Amino acid sequence: MAESKRIIISLPDSLLREVDDIVEVEKRNRSECIREAMRLYIRERKKIQIRETMKKGYREMGAINLALAETGIYSDFQTLEGYVAKLAECE
């Protein structure tokens, strides 16, 4: 494991009791439990950020495709290459 730093955190009594219950059942210590909780939290945040970025991209592409459809430009496409070229022009 990489070098560790000691930190001090404050937890409400109820949360600390829950952590202590978990470490007792899992035969771990508080540090291990909190490290794992932090890893899970960071992993979940990354997933949420990726999802939000994807949603934004889908919305933007939806707007571009709608604009193209409304102008009737799709009828000008004979091939996939033509479609890609028209999309590139929109950037």
VENPE-V102031 format. One record per run of one state. SS is the DSSP state (hx for helix, st for strand, lp for the rest). FROM is the first residue (numbers start at 1). TO is the last residue. If there is no record, write none. Layout:
ss	from	to
SS	FROM	TO
SS	FROM	TO
This chain:
ss	from	to
lp	1	12
hx	13	26
lp	27	29
hx	30	70
lp	71	72
hx	73	76
lp	77	79
hx	80	90
lp	91	91
